């Protein structure tokens, strides 16, 4: 086995030397970042728009009845031979430790989410309610009058996905996860940041920074390139050294090009191949001892890859990591009763399995898992589905989470109230994406000045830290 740690360290030192020359430009100054110990953020993006109103439901009969009346066709589709029940007595009660945000109201999760119910009631998960993109605090009257600036292109899938990940509409090139990584890398110039921000899902903007780029890790075993594993593709046998050199030149695009651009492209390709080889060797040869069983679902496989990567964190020479997973299918305009229950179970089971894996590794206190999504859905039903909304409720879990609590707001299901737009009952955010992200970033090690640089509208809100994670609250 090659001396991977030394190679990675030397590569990190070389990178640090190059970065020093340009740090006065676009690289952030981040010497205040706390990078001691190990911490990881794991974001799970639910593409299409998670319907919070079909996940977290009121347990008080009058409010439950009000919700079902707003969604008559949708709720009537539940409880048939092919769909689960949404009956009041089938819901899973949440033991909420801070009842004041709900005014004493009781809430429950749908039957498919027993894993998350267990985490919440054990104090290891929390719900952050009414989160969405905002420029500044916005009331229904201000929304109606257009008297405050509003996020651009509300209710558009692509634009709101980008706004959640990168604070601007489609075309924005850097996400707040990538900016976190930039700051961590700048604060630790002597360590390689190759495996700092890792996607196990889509190649989206969330993990792209000014200087850092996401490293893609597939679910399951790390594959070998076909041209490398099947040497006969280039002719000759295993011992043909000339063809072996040709094969490596082809993979690395190393043909002695005269053009600077061609040489740069070759260097990038070569580094990518070497980084993948290093990661594959570490992951496939390390003895992690991880025995937790993950569900054989898209999210289950992705979070298994995250867990296996965290298991070899020391060999990867990282003490801060940001992971990004994705699951689609949440654009439930119709047939929601047949699609959302399975997706909800997949989320819940993946959370529970990941928690067990982190406990097994002794890292549950050092990781925070959170969901985010394009938007919530309308409170009004749309035949047997829902339409595009604005704010939604999201889950956070981890050993450092102030669990068993609700943060933000979870308004009653009354579209005439000031919490909803007059059209279609879209929930107006009471918590901004930037407050949500800043709370995660503060726990991750960023200080208030750095968070203000990542989240330009944060100063418009009275509270920068929502308090759902242990650590300073301001």
C-alpha positions as CSV (number, residue, x, y, z in Angstrom):
1,X,0.0,0.0,0.0
2,X,1.3,3.4,-0.9
3,X,2.2,6.0,1.8
4,X,-1.1,7.9,1.3
5,X,-1.0,10.1,4.4
6,X,2.4,11.5,3.5
7,X,1.4,12.0,-0.2
8,X,-1.8,13.8,0.8
9,X,0.1,15.9,3.4
10,X,2.7,17.0,0.8
11,X,-0.1,17.8,-1.7
12,X,-1.8,19.9,0.9
13,X,1.4,21.8,1.6
14,X,1.9,22.4,-2.1
15,X,-1.6,23.7,-2.4
16,X,-1.2,25.9,0.6
17,X,1.9,27.5,-1.0
18,X,-0.1,28.3,-4.1
19,X,-3.0,29.7,-2.2
20,X,-0.9,32.0,-0.1
21,X,-0.1,34.0,-3.2
22,X,-3.7,34.7,-4.0
23,X,-5.1,34.9,-0.5
24,X,-5.2,38.7,-0.8
25,X,-7.7,38.2,-3.7
26,X,-10.8,36.1,-3.4
27,X,-9.7,33.6,-0.7
28,X,-11.4,34.5,2.6
29,X,-9.5,35.4,5.7
30,X,-10.6,32.8,8.2
31,X,-8.1,32.6,11.0
32,X,-10.9,32.8,13.5
33,X,-12.5,29.5,12.4
34,X,-12.4,26.8,15.1
35,X,-11.1,23.7,13.5
36,X,-10.2,21.6,16.6
37,X,-11.5,18.1,16.9
38,X,-13.7,16.5,14.2
39,X,-17.1,17.8,13.0
40,X,-19.3,17.0,10.0
41,X,-22.4,18.5,8.5
42,X,-24.6,16.2,6.4
43,X,-27.2,18.0,4.3
44,X,-30.0,16.0,2.7
45,X,-31.8,17.9,-0.1
46,X,-35.3,16.7,-0.8
47,X,-35.9,17.7,-4.4
48,X,-39.3,18.8,-5.5
49,X,-40.6,20.4,-2.3
50,X,-41.3,18.4,0.9
51,X,-44.9,18.7,2.0
52,X,-44.6,19.6,5.7
53,X,-48.4,19.3,6.1
54,X,-48.3,15.6,5.3
55,X,-45.4,14.9,7.6
56,X,-45.9,16.8,10.9
57,X,-49.6,17.0,11.8
58,X,-51.6,18.4,14.7
59,X,-52.9,16.0,17.3
60,X,-55.6,18.3,18.6
61,X,-58.9,17.3,17.1
62,X,-60.1,20.8,16.0
63,X,-56.8,21.6,14.3
64,X,-56.6,18.1,12.7
65,X,-60.1,18.5,11.4
66,X,-59.3,22.0,10.0
67,X,-56.3,20.5,8.1
68,X,-58.2,17.6,6.7
69,X,-60.9,19.9,5.5
70,X,-58.4,22.0,3.6
71,X,-57.1,18.9,2.0
72,X,-60.3,16.9,1.6
73,X,-59.4,15.0,-1.6
74,X,-55.9,14.2,-0.4
75,X,-56.8,13.0,3.0
76,X,-59.7,11.0,1.6
77,X,-57.2,9.0,-0.5
78,X,-55.5,7.7,2.6
79,X,-56.7,4.7,4.5
80,X,-57.7,2.7,1.4
81,X,-56.5,-0.8,0.6
82,X,-53.3,0.5,-1.0
83,X,-52.4,3.5,1.1
84,X,-51.5,4.0,4.8
85,X,-53.7,5.7,7.3
86,X,-53.7,9.4,8.2
87,X,-56.3,8.8,10.9
88,X,-55.7,10.8,14.0
89,X,-55.1,7.8,16.2
90,X,-52.5,6.5,13.7
91,X,-50.2,9.5,14.1
92,X,-47.0,9.2,16.2
93,X,-47.0,11.6,19.1
94,X,-44.0,13.9,19.6
95,X,-42.9,14.6,23.2
96,X,-42.1,18.3,22.7
97,X,-39.9,19.7,25.5
98,X,-40.4,23.4,24.7
99,X,-44.2,23.7,24.2
100,X,-44.2,27.6,24.1
101,X,-43.6,27.8,20.3
102,X,-46.8,25.8,19.8
103,X,-48.9,27.4,22.5
104,X,-49.4,24.1,24.2
105,X,-50.6,22.4,20.9
106,X,-49.6,18.8,20.3
107,X,-48.0,17.5,17.1
108,X,-47.2,14.1,15.7
109,X,-45.4,12.5,12.8
110,X,-47.0,10.2,10.2
111,X,-46.8,6.5,10.8
112,X,-44.0,6.0,8.3
113,X,-41.6,8.1,10.3
114,X,-41.2,6.0,13.5
115,X,-37.4,6.2,13.2
116,X,-37.4,10.0,13.4
117,X,-40.1,9.9,16.1
118,X,-37.7,7.8,18.2
119,X,-34.8,10.2,17.7
120,X,-37.0,13.2,18.5
121,X,-38.5,11.7,21.7
122,X,-35.0,10.6,22.7
123,X,-33.8,14.2,22.5
124,X,-31.5,13.5,19.5
125,X,-33.5,15.3,16.8
126,X,-35.4,18.6,16.5
127,X,-37.8,20.3,14.1
128,X,-37.1,23.8,12.7
129,X,-40.5,25.2,11.6
130,X,-41.4,27.7,8.9
131,X,-37.9,27.9,7.2
132,X,-37.6,29.6,3.8
133,X,-35.8,32.2,1.7
134,X,-36.2,35.8,3.0
135,X,-34.3,39.0,2.4
136,X,-35.7,40.5,5.6
137,X,-38.6,39.6,8.0
138,X,-41.8,39.6,6.0
139,X,-45.4,39.8,7.1
140,X,-48.5,38.9,5.1
141,X,-49.4,42.5,4.7
142,X,-45.9,43.4,3.5
143,X,-46.1,40.5,1.1
144,X,-49.5,41.6,-0.2
145,X,-48.3,45.2,-0.6
146,X,-44.8,44.2,-2.0
147,X,-43.4,46.7,0.5
148,X,-40.3,44.7,1.4
149,X,-37.9,43.1,-1.0
150,X,-38.8,39.4,-1.7
151,X,-36.6,36.5,-2.9
152,X,-36.6,36.3,-6.7
153,X,-38.6,33.7,-8.6
154,X,-40.5,32.2,-5.6
155,X,-42.2,28.9,-6.3
156,X,-39.9,27.9,-9.2
157,X,-38.2,24.6,-8.6
158,X,-34.7,25.3,-10.1
159,X,-34.5,28.8,-8.8
160,X,-35.6,27.9,-5.2
161,X,-33.3,24.9,-5.1
162,X,-30.5,27.3,-6.0
163,X,-31.7,29.9,-3.5
164,X,-31.7,27.4,-0.7
165,X,-28.2,26.1,-1.6
166,X,-26.6,29.3,-2.9
167,X,-28.8,32.2,-1.8
168,X,-29.6,33.3,-5.3
169,X,-31.5,31.9,-8.3
170,X,-30.3,29.4,-10.9
171,X,-26.9,30.2,-12.3
172,X,-25.3,31.2,-9.0
173,X,-21.9,29.4,-8.8
174,X,-21.1,29.1,-5.1
175,X,-23.1,27.6,-2.3
176,X,-23.0,28.2,1.4
177,X,-21.6,24.7,2.0
178,X,-18.8,25.5,-0.4
179,X,-18.2,28.8,1.3
180,X,-17.9,27.0,4.7
181,X,-15.3,24.8,3.1
182,X,-13.4,27.8,1.8
183,X,-13.2,29.2,5.3
184,X,-12.1,26.0,6.8
185,X,-9.4,25.5,4.2
186,X,-8.1,29.0,4.6
187,X,-7.9,28.5,8.4
188,X,-5.9,25.2,8.0
189,X,-3.5,25.9,5.1
190,X,-1.2,23.1,6.1
191,X,-3.7,20.3,5.6
192,X,-5.1,19.0,2.3
193,X,-8.8,19.8,1.7
194,X,-9.4,17.4,-1.1
195,X,-11.9,15.3,0.9
196,X,-13.4,18.1,2.9
197,X,-16.7,18.6,1.0
198,X,-18.1,15.4,-0.4
199,X,-21.2,14.8,-2.5
200,X,-22.8,11.4,-2.4
201,X,-25.8,12.7,-4.4
202,X,-26.1,15.2,-7.3
203,X,-23.4,17.6,-8.5
204,X,-25.3,20.7,-7.3
205,X,-24.0,24.1,-6.4
206,X,-24.3,23.6,-2.6
207,X,-20.7,22.4,-2.1
208,X,-19.0,24.7,-4.7
209,X,-16.9,27.4,-3.2
210,X,-14.6,30.0,-4.6
211,X,-11.5,27.8,-4.0
212,X,-13.0,24.4,-2.9
213,X,-14.8,21.9,-5.0
214,X,-16.9,18.9,-4.1
215,X,-15.4,15.5,-4.3
216,X,-17.9,12.9,-5.6
217,X,-18.2,9.6,-3.8
218,X,-20.5,7.0,-5.2
219,X,-22.9,4.8,-3.1
220,X,-21.4,1.4,-2.5
221,X,-17.9,0.3,-3.4
222,X,-15.5,2.7,-5.2
223,X,-15.4,1.5,-8.8
224,X,-12.2,1.1,-10.9
225,X,-12.1,2.8,-14.2
226,X,-12.9,0.3,-16.9
227,X,-9.9,1.3,-19.1
228,X,-7.7,0.7,-16.1
229,X,-9.2,-2.6,-15.0
230,X,-9.6,-4.1,-18.5
231,X,-6.1,-3.5,-19.9
232,X,-6.9,-5.4,-23.1
233,X,-8.9,-2.4,-24.2
234,X,-5.5,-0.9,-25.3
235,X,-4.1,-4.2,-26.4
236,X,-1.3,-6.3,-24.9
237,X,-1.2,-8.1,-21.7
238,X,-0.6,-7.2,-18.1
239,X,3.2,-7.1,-18.5
240,X,3.3,-4.8,-21.6
241,X,5.1,-1.8,-20.1
242,X,4.9,0.3,-23.2
243,X,1.1,-0.1,-23.4
244,X,0.9,0.5,-19.6
245,X,2.7,3.9,-20.0
246,X,0.3,4.7,-22.9
247,X,-2.7,3.8,-20.8
248,X,-1.6,6.0,-18.0
249,X,-0.8,8.9,-20.4
250,X,-4.3,8.5,-21.8
251,X,-5.9,8.6,-18.4
252,X,-3.9,11.6,-17.3
253,X,-3.9,13.3,-20.7
254,X,-0.2,13.8,-20.4
255,X,1.0,14.4,-23.9
256,X,3.4,17.3,-23.4
257,X,1.1,19.9,-24.7
258,X,2.5,23.3,-25.6
259,X,-0.7,25.3,-24.7
260,X,-1.0,26.5,-21.2
261,X,-4.7,25.8,-21.2
262,X,-4.0,22.2,-22.4
263,X,-1.4,21.7,-19.7
264,X,-3.8,23.0,-17.1
265,X,-6.5,20.7,-18.3
266,X,-4.1,17.8,-18.2
267,X,-3.0,18.7,-14.7
268,X,-6.5,18.9,-13.5
269,X,-7.4,15.6,-15.0
270,X,-4.3,14.0,-13.5
271,X,-5.0,15.3,-10.1
272,X,-8.6,14.1,-10.3
273,X,-7.4,10.6,-11.2
274,X,-4.9,10.6,-8.4
275,X,-7.4,11.9,-5.8
276,X,-9.8,9.1,-6.8
277,X,-7.1,6.5,-6.6
278,X,-6.1,7.7,-3.2
279,X,-9.7,7.7,-1.9
280,X,-10.5,4.3,-3.4
281,X,-7.4,2.8,-1.8
282,X,-8.2,4.3,1.6
283,X,-11.9,3.4,1.6
284,X,-11.4,-0.1,0.1
285,X,-8.5,-1.1,2.3
286,X,-9.3,0.5,5.6
287,X,-10.7,-1.7,8.4
288,X,-13.6,0.4,9.7
289,X,-15.4,-2.3,11.7
290,X,-18.7,-0.7,10.8
291,X,-21.4,-3.2,11.2
292,X,-24.6,-1.1,11.1
293,X,-27.1,-2.2,8.5
294,X,-28.5,0.5,6.2
295,X,-31.7,0.3,4.3
296,X,-31.2,-0.6,0.6
297,X,-32.8,2.7,-0.6
298,X,-31.3,5.7,-2.4
299,X,-30.9,7.6,0.9
300,X,-29.8,4.5,2.8
301,X,-27.0,3.9,0.3
302,X,-25.9,7.5,0.3
303,X,-25.7,7.8,4.1
304,X,-23.9,4.5,4.2
305,X,-21.2,6.0,2.0
306,X,-21.1,9.1,4.3
307,X,-20.7,6.8,7.3
308,X,-17.9,4.8,5.6
309,X,-16.1,8.0,4.7
310,X,-16.4,9.3,8.2
311,X,-15.0,6.0,9.5
312,X,-11.7,6.7,7.6
313,X,-11.6,10.4,8.4
314,X,-8.1,10.2,10.0
315,X,-6.6,8.5,6.9
316,X,-8.1,11.3,4.8
317,X,-6.5,13.9,7.0
318,X,-9.6,15.9,7.6
319,X,-11.2,17.3,10.8
320,X,-14.1,19.1,9.1
321,X,-16.3,17.6,6.5
322,X,-19.5,18.7,4.7
323,X,-21.5,16.0,3.0
324,X,-24.4,16.5,0.5
325,X,-27.0,13.8,-0.3
326,X,-30.2,14.1,-2.4
327,X,-33.5,12.4,-2.9
328,X,-36.0,13.4,-5.6
329,X,-39.7,12.7,-6.0
330,X,-41.2,15.3,-3.7
331,X,-43.1,17.4,-6.4
332,X,-46.4,15.8,-5.4
333,X,-49.0,17.6,-7.5
334,X,-51.0,14.4,-7.7
335,X,-51.1,10.9,-6.4
336,X,-49.4,12.1,-3.2
337,X,-51.0,9.4,-1.0
338,X,-49.2,6.8,-3.1
339,X,-45.8,8.4,-3.3
340,X,-45.1,10.5,-0.1
341,X,-45.4,7.7,2.5
342,X,-42.6,5.6,0.9
343,X,-40.4,8.7,0.6
344,X,-41.1,9.7,4.3
345,X,-40.2,6.2,5.4
346,X,-37.0,6.3,3.4
347,X,-36.0,9.6,5.1
348,X,-36.8,8.3,8.6
349,X,-35.1,4.9,8.2
350,X,-32.0,6.5,6.8
351,X,-31.7,8.9,9.7
352,X,-32.1,6.1,12.2
353,X,-29.5,3.9,10.5
354,X,-27.0,6.8,10.2
355,X,-27.5,7.5,13.9
356,X,-26.7,3.9,14.8
357,X,-23.6,4.0,12.6
358,X,-22.3,7.1,14.2
359,X,-22.9,5.8,17.7
360,X,-21.0,2.7,16.7
361,X,-18.1,4.9,15.5
362,X,-18.3,7.1,18.6
363,X,-19.0,10.2,16.4
364,X,-22.7,10.9,17.0
365,X,-21.8,13.9,19.0
366,X,-19.6,15.3,16.2
367,X,-22.1,15.1,13.3
368,X,-25.3,17.1,12.5
369,X,-27.7,15.8,9.8
370,X,-30.3,18.2,8.4
371,X,-32.9,18.3,5.6
372,X,-33.6,21.1,3.2
373,X,-35.8,21.4,0.1
374,X,-37.0,23.6,-2.7
375,X,-40.0,24.8,-0.7
376,X,-42.9,23.5,1.3
377,X,-46.3,22.9,-0.3
378,X,-49.6,24.7,-0.3
379,X,-51.8,24.1,2.7
380,X,-54.7,23.9,0.3
381,X,-55.1,20.5,-1.4
382,X,-54.6,20.3,-5.2
383,X,-57.0,17.4,-6.1
384,X,-55.1,14.5,-4.6
385,X,-51.8,16.4,-4.2
386,X,-50.4,19.8,-3.3
387,X,-48.9,22.8,-5.2
388,X,-45.6,24.7,-4.8
389,X,-45.4,26.6,-1.5
390,X,-42.8,28.7,0.3
391,X,-41.7,27.9,3.8
392,X,-41.5,24.4,5.2
393,X,-40.5,22.4,8.3
394,X,-37.1,20.6,8.5
395,X,-35.4,18.0,10.6
396,X,-32.0,18.2,12.3
397,X,-30.4,15.3,14.2
398,X,-27.1,14.6,16.0
399,X,-25.6,14.3,19.4
400,X,-25.1,18.1,19.6
401,X,-28.7,18.9,18.6
402,X,-31.0,20.3,21.3
403,X,-33.5,17.6,20.6
404,X,-37.1,16.9,21.5
405,X,-37.8,20.6,20.7
406,X,-39.4,22.7,18.0
407,X,-37.6,25.9,16.8
408,X,-38.9,28.6,14.6
409,X,-42.7,28.5,14.2
410,X,-45.4,25.9,13.4
411,X,-48.6,27.9,12.8
412,X,-52.0,26.5,13.0
413,X,-53.6,25.3,9.7
414,X,-55.6,28.5,9.1
415,X,-55.0,30.1,5.7
416,X,-56.9,33.2,6.8
417,X,-54.2,33.9,9.5
418,X,-51.2,36.2,9.0
419,X,-48.8,33.2,8.6
420,X,-50.0,32.3,5.1
421,X,-50.3,34.0,1.7
422,X,-53.9,34.7,0.6
423,X,-53.3,32.6,-2.5
424,X,-53.3,28.8,-2.0
425,X,-52.2,29.0,1.7
426,X,-48.4,29.2,1.2
427,X,-46.6,29.4,4.5
428,X,-44.7,32.6,4.9
429,X,-41.2,31.9,6.4
430,X,-40.7,32.9,10.0
431,X,-37.1,31.7,9.9
432,X,-34.8,32.5,7.0
433,X,-32.5,30.0,5.2
434,X,-29.6,32.2,6.3
435,X,-30.5,31.9,10.0
436,X,-30.9,28.2,9.5
437,X,-27.5,27.9,7.8
438,X,-25.8,30.3,10.2
439,X,-26.8,28.2,13.2
440,X,-25.2,25.1,11.5
441,X,-22.1,27.2,10.6
442,X,-21.7,28.5,14.1
443,X,-21.6,24.9,15.5
444,X,-19.2,24.0,12.7
445,X,-16.7,26.5,13.9
446,X,-17.3,29.8,12.0
447,X,-17.5,33.0,14.0
448,X,-20.1,35.8,13.5
449,X,-17.9,37.9,11.2
450,X,-17.4,34.9,8.9
451,X,-21.0,33.9,9.0
452,X,-21.9,37.5,8.0
453,X,-19.7,37.1,5.0
454,X,-21.4,33.9,3.9
455,X,-24.9,35.1,4.6
456,X,-25.3,38.7,3.4
457,X,-28.8,39.2,4.7
458,X,-28.2,37.7,8.2
459,X,-27.9,41.2,9.8
460,X,-31.5,41.9,8.8
461,X,-32.7,39.5,11.4
462,X,-32.7,39.9,15.2
463,X,-31.5,36.4,15.8
464,X,-28.5,34.9,13.9
465,X,-28.4,31.6,15.9
466,X,-31.7,29.7,16.3
467,X,-30.3,27.7,19.2
468,X,-31.0,24.2,17.9
469,X,-27.3,23.2,18.4
470,X,-25.1,23.3,21.4
471,X,-22.7,26.1,21.6
472,X,-22.9,29.9,21.8
473,X,-26.3,31.3,21.0
474,X,-26.5,34.9,19.8
